[in-house]
Amino acid sequence: MALVEVQVPDIGDFDEVAVIELLVKVGDTVKAEQSLITVESDKASMEIPSSTAGVVKELRVKLGDKVKQGSVVLVVEAAGAAAAPAAVALAPAGVAPAALAAPAPAVAPAAAPAASGLIDIHVPDIGDFKDVAVIEVFVKPGDTIKVEQSLITVESDKASMEIPSSHAGVLKELKVKVGDKVNIGDLLAILEGSVAVAAAAVAAPVAASVAAAPAAVSAPTAVALAAIAVAAPAHAPGASTQGLPHASPSVRKFARELGVPLEEVKGQGPKGRITQDDVQAFTKAVMSGATQTKAQAAKAPAGGGDGAGLGLIPWPKVDFAKFGPIERKEMGRIKKISGANLLRNAVMIPAVTNHDDADITDLEAFRVSTNKENEKSGVKVTMLAFLIKACVAALKKYPEFNSSLDGDALVYKNYWHIGFAADTPNGLMVPVIRDCDKKGVLQISQEMSELAKKARDGKLGPAEMTGATFTISSLGGIGGKYFTPIINAPEVAILGVCKSTMEPVWDGKAFQPRLMLPLSLTWDHRVIDGAAAARFNAFLGQILSDFRRVLL
Ligand code: CAO
């Protein structure tokens, strides 16, 4: 395995350009031609591809660095014998990036302008690239067009560029639309213009060209021809071109794939440039309902936008700092993931909660004596382990509580895997104990304490958090009386448990002190009805008050 230094290839006339994006990190496996970094001048941005496939061993540049031709971008451990030595690690012509130059204006063919004053505008030489996609159209019939005014933006997977007009005049007809693929020489538009202006335009180089624009047309360098070359930026840094957002080609492609309207994304990068993180953050905000696109707002019923299409009034936007000092902290990954799941489950499930109390006086006495007997084993039994066993018995008696909705069908599961909510420093997690019907209370206790520890240490694997058929959320060790837990979809019910307390219970003759356990059963009303839920709770209460019933 050879180490190969990947260098910045010939990027045209530019001395130094700034690194504005790192697209890979150490340890990543990169393919040949995969973009590594984005660089930007004051007029153009482009991605620098890798000349070699392999594993990134070292990054030699960081954001803000200035690089030029020959600067080492990173070191790759090249895959296989094909690794090029460092000295020749420059991209071969076939994969060279775009040169930072603008295309010459769309050049009218020699015969133009036509006698009628109509001028055909064609796609100029844009290098070796074929079938590049039109991603933006800036003009419409009737517009008065100046020489060098951008007509459309085309984009390959590595660069985007604007095609300027070679002539001034009034746009009579546009021959392309967004999504069309164009090639050199294709007719773009027909202008009605003056011969004098047209002639001047053909003769004059593009004032806005970053590098020698005519080179791209007449005597292009190997590099200029190698990519969609030339790549004047679709959007010049620091200022949006024709009101369009400033983002690199890969970010624009990413946004298009997600259907994100880039013009609505606020760029947090240097000079307001939109980064991939900005597009992701925008997507998350839309998905969570914290914001909405203009299209969503337009579709919302009169009198109210927002609310994830529910027609709710918008989420309040408050400048908290106006009222006192604040500190803003990003939520952790687990909280963000569980938050999105909880929101979906809360919004999509018609959930009802039944509250009840179970007399666990005798069970608690049994639990305490069991723990004394097992003191040496190191396994401590808490009420939750008994609850899991009791729930399995209730789930077997009322199987719809152990089912899931699948379209219009119910899937009944003949296994009883119980999830339990665990409070961890990173947020709520739900480890799953499998086959609880086949395990005793001691084994369940042991597995529960192992899984809870793993959850708190952030070491739970995906397999340990999936497959539950029913979940218990116990706040018994903390306190409280009742609460309304949210169902963990695609399950259809969840049991919330709070702290048991001694209460006076009337036995028909007198009040007796009994240890009562508050239960809160939340259920999906599409699958379960209130009577079934009341029966489930009552049955659970019977088992907990006399645990021998588990055996029946
Ligand atoms: N009533 C009274 N005491 C209870 C009790 C109950 N219902 N449940 C537990 N206790 C006691 C235990 O016996 C233990 O007492 P000792 O310290 O004297 O032995 C103490 O409370 C602490 O128990 P625990 O919390 O360590 O153990 P557990 O098996 O009850 O729960 C676990 C384990 C992982 C579920 C728990 O630690 C946890 O994380 N709970 C939070 C779950 C949560 O956040 N739910 C809300 C989710 S939002 O829907």
Boltz pocket constraint, residues with backbone or C-beta under 6 A from the ligand:
constraints:
  - pocket:
      binder: B
      contacts: [[A, 381], [A, 382], [A, 383], [A, 384], [A, 385], [A, 420], [A, 421], [A, 422], [A, 423], [A, 424], [A, 428], [A, 448], [A, 452], [A, 473], [A, 474], [A, 475], [A, 476], [A, 477], [A, 478], [A, 485], [A, 486], [A, 497], [A, 498], [A, 499], [A, 500], [A, 517]]
      max_distance: 6.0
